Amino acid sequence: MSTPAALLVKVELDALKENASLMGWSIEQIDDLTFVLGLPAKDGLTYHLRVRCDGYPATPPAWHWFNPATGRIDNRPDTPRGGNFLHGNGVICAPWNRLAYKTVYSRGPHSDWQIGAWQNNAYTRACRTLGAMALRIACELMKSYEGRLAA
């Protein structure tokens, strides 16, 4: 029997897959609550994210930078940097990323945000679905991106 999180992720992931197809992004579903998304940056590099959605929508997904060749997550050379959003500590700085919360992830930049209230955080803006979150990351990779983090 599917969990409520898995049912919602299925609906949102179906829409994200359709958008990914139209945008030329790669997407692979790993299990009911996990997928890998590949997004291009303005310099032609592709960055991958391994996204875990357990507890969604009560808690936001965990957006990990991912290297599909090595299987490593959150490795600095596989992580983009730029602006305030592609944070220098290797974490996407957004309320809709579970890893941005210091209470959840040691590298999370925010001890001032409440994870249970992520959808009400003013910085969430319109990013309340997996598709909107992916589009926001894609926009940052084309706008604020400045290259890879140093090793």
C-alpha positions in Angstrom: 0.0 0.0 0.0 1.4 3.4 -1.0 2.0 6.1 1.6 0.4 9.6 1.3 3.8 10.9 0.5 4.3 8.4 -2.3 0.9 9.1 -3.8 1.6 12.9 -3.9 5.2 12.4 -5.2 3.8 10.2 -8.0 1.3 12.9 -9.1 4.0 15.7 -8.9 6.7 13.5 -10.5 4.5 12.7 -13.5 4.1 16.4 -14.1 7.8 17.0 -13.6 8.7 14.2 -16.1 6.5 15.9 -18.7 8.2 19.2 -18.1 11.7 17.6 -18.1 10.9 16.0 -21.5 9.9 19.4 -22.9 13.0 21.1 -21.4 15.6 18.5 -22.3 16.3 17.6 -18.7 17.1 14.0 -17.6 15.0 12.4 -14.9 15.1 8.9 -13.5 12.8 7.6 -10.8 14.7 5.4 -8.3 11.8 4.4 -6.1 8.5 5.8 -4.9 10.1 8.6 -3.0 13.5 9.2 -4.8 14.5 10.5 -8.2 17.5 11.9 -10.0 17.2 15.0 -12.0 19.8 16.4 -14.5 19.8 20.1 -15.2 22.0 22.1 -17.6 24.0 25.1 -16.4 24.8 28.2 -18.6 28.3 26.9 -19.3 26.9 23.7 -20.8 27.7 21.4 -17.8 24.9 19.2 -16.4 24.4 19.0 -12.7 22.5 16.2 -11.2 20.4 16.1 -8.0 19.3 13.1 -6.1 16.0 14.0 -4.4 14.5 12.2 -1.5 10.9 13.0 -0.7 10.1 10.9 2.4 7.7 12.9 4.7 6.6 15.2 1.8 4.8 17.5 2.0 5.0 17.8 5.8 8.7 18.2 5.4 10.4 19.4 2.2 12.4 17.1 -0.1 16.2 16.7 0.4 17.9 18.0 -2.8 21.4 16.5 -2.8 23.9 17.3 -5.5 24.8 14.0 -7.1 27.4 12.4 -9.4 25.8 9.6 -11.3 29.2 8.2 -12.4 30.5 7.7 -8.8 27.2 7.6 -6.9 28.5 10.2 -4.5 26.2 12.9 -3.1 27.2 16.4 -1.9 30.7 16.2 -3.2 32.1 19.8 -3.7 33.4 19.3 -7.3 29.9 18.1 -8.3 28.2 21.1 -6.7 27.5 24.4 -8.5 28.0 27.8 -6.9 26.6 31.3 -7.5 24.4 34.0 -6.0 22.8 33.4 -2.6 20.8 30.4 -3.7 23.6 28.1 -4.8 25.2 28.4 -1.3 28.9 28.2 -0.8 28.5 25.4 1.7 27.1 23.2 -1.1 23.5 23.3 -0.1 20.6 24.8 -2.1 19.5 27.7 0.2 15.7 27.5 0.1 13.0 26.6 2.6 11.8 23.8 0.2 15.1 22.0 0.6 15.3 20.0 3.8 19.1 20.3 3.7 18.9 24.0 4.2 17.8 23.5 7.8 20.7 23.3 10.4 18.4 21.2 12.6 18.4 18.5 9.9 21.7 18.8 8.1 25.0 20.0 9.7 25.9 22.1 6.6 22.4 23.7 6.5 22.7 27.5 6.6 19.5 28.2 8.5 18.9 27.7 12.2 16.3 30.4 12.0 13.8 28.5 9.8 11.2 26.1 11.1 11.1 23.0 8.9 7.4 22.2 9.7 6.4 25.6 8.5 8.4 25.5 5.2 5.4 26.2 3.0 4.6 29.4 4.9 8.2 30.7 4.8 8.2 33.9 2.6 11.3 32.6 0.8 9.3 29.6 -0.5 7.5 31.8 -2.8 5.8 29.7 -5.5 8.0 26.7 -5.0 5.4 24.4 -3.4 5.6 21.5 -6.0 8.5 19.4 -7.2 8.1 20.9 -10.6 8.3 24.4 -9.3 11.3 23.6 -7.2 13.1 22.0 -10.2 12.3 25.0 -12.4 13.8 27.3 -9.7 17.0 25.4 -9.6 17.2 25.3 -13.4 16.7 29.1 -13.5 19.5 29.6 -11.0 21.9 27.4 -13.0 21.2 29.7 -16.0 21.3 33.0 -14.1 23.4 33.1 -10.9 25.6 30.1 -11.5 29.4 30.9 -11.4 31.0 27.4 -11.8 31.8 24.5 -9.6 32.7 24.7 -5.9 36.4 24.3 -5.3 37.5 20.9 -4.1 
